[in-house]
């Protein structure tokens, strides 16, 4: 039996706890919930009423606001916290983890200040203590659907193929299927970029544009994602799989997508602070667009959709003007 610690009591951290409780292997699962009141509520009512209501939480999952207690004797640690807060959480966790602990990031974003991917951030945080085995969990996976047992397929990326195979066996269950991939960079960047594309897709729908526009956006968005991944050393075929096309299609079409919701409301003419103020959970694409643009500029890679999403989010450009700017770019071969 493995002892697993999940860092983050939001919808995805809670969903992963539920999914792993039903996996083929038996686990003892502890979830770190920052708010003491919510942790107590989960323990009493076996439900996360704030972030994942009406989903029963199995008895083998224990919730606590005490990080030391959650991490005690943990063999696998899953990080499910927003990218902007990941460093602070991992720094705090580092003091409680022995060498040999495996860390799996389930965060789809880049650190805003440094533009680091989560695997890079983890290695940097733990470098002076030990080099942890690291995996990345990504792919098309709405928390609610995974937690209620809808068939879900995701990617477990690690440069250590033996570790990836071990985690694949530990995490897989009757409705949760994992595929392994050693292109960590490609999987992480795909997970970050698809959130930005989902904001663009939502804006198109908020403007009342139809299927033609959305199909074009998804197709050219995938091409943009692939350009950056390949330029940074990842593989194009990674973008054709679950971490790329699969997750992109989900977040651009799915009503449960937080990033699509932000774009949709922007397309309707609402202000970003007002939209974010109403949301309980983080839309990673809002903080990721600028980081992606910086990575693109470093490699002289054009990212026209990302650039226009950034202009809407942070420069006051209107969604309609942003779409016009994309359509009026110089004509070229596909």
URURQUI-V21802 format. One record per helix or strand. SS is the DSSP state (H for helix, E for strand). FROM is the first residue (numbers start at 0). TO is the last residue. If there is no record, write none. Layout:
ss = <SS | SS>
from = <FROM | FROM>
to = <TO | TO>
This chain:
ss = <E | H | E | E | H | E | E | E | H | E | H | E | H | E | H | E | H | E | E | H | H | H | H | H | H | H | H | H>
from = <1 | 10 | 22 | 26 | 35 | 47 | 51 | 60 | 66 | 75 | 82 | 101 | 117 | 132 | 142 | 151 | 160 | 172 | 175 | 183 | 210 | 235 | 241 | 257 | 271 | 283 | 303 | 318>
to = <6 | 20 | 22 | 31 | 44 | 47 | 51 | 63 | 70 | 78 | 93 | 104 | 125 | 137 | 146 | 156 | 170 | 172 | 180 | 205 | 230 | 239 | 252 | 266 | 276 | 297 | 313 | 326>
